[in-house]
Amino acid sequence: MSMDLPKPITDYVEANARLDIDGMLKPFQRDAVFIDNGKHFEGKAAIRQLFEKEVIPVKAIFTPDTAREEGGRFVVEGPAHGNFPGSPLRFIYRFTLSDGAIETLEVTL
């Protein structure tokens, strides 16, 4: 990825490109919140289950093409490709970072 993003975001995106669940989880805080189109997943265990059920089986890989800082969050946009209806779909990822880790990630279409 050539965009200049904070390390936790870069680490997450690069791990997602490998479909590496452990790598995807590593940049999250232990009690992080992942909001997937309105559904809340709190803590790494819940986020792992989300990845195991909804990301890995359909090989969903997010490829960011734009990024900006907005209201204290990093907003990263781009398509996600995979074996799911409508692929590729364009997503917006809103990252809130704290103490060098992802505190909140909100994903919307």
RAFENJO-V226492 format. One record per run of one state. SS is the DSSP state (helix for helix, strand for strand, loop for the rest). FROM is the first residue (numbers start at 0). LEN is the number of residues. If there is no record, write none. Layout:
ss	from	len
SS	FROM	LEN
SS	FROM	LEN
//
This chain:
ss	from	len
loop	0	6
helix	6	11
loop	17	3
helix	20	6
loop	26	1
strand	27	9
loop	36	2
strand	38	4
loop	42	1
helix	43	12
loop	55	5
strand	60	10
loop	70	2
strand	72	9
loop	81	7
strand	88	10
loop	98	2
strand	100	8
loop	108	1
//
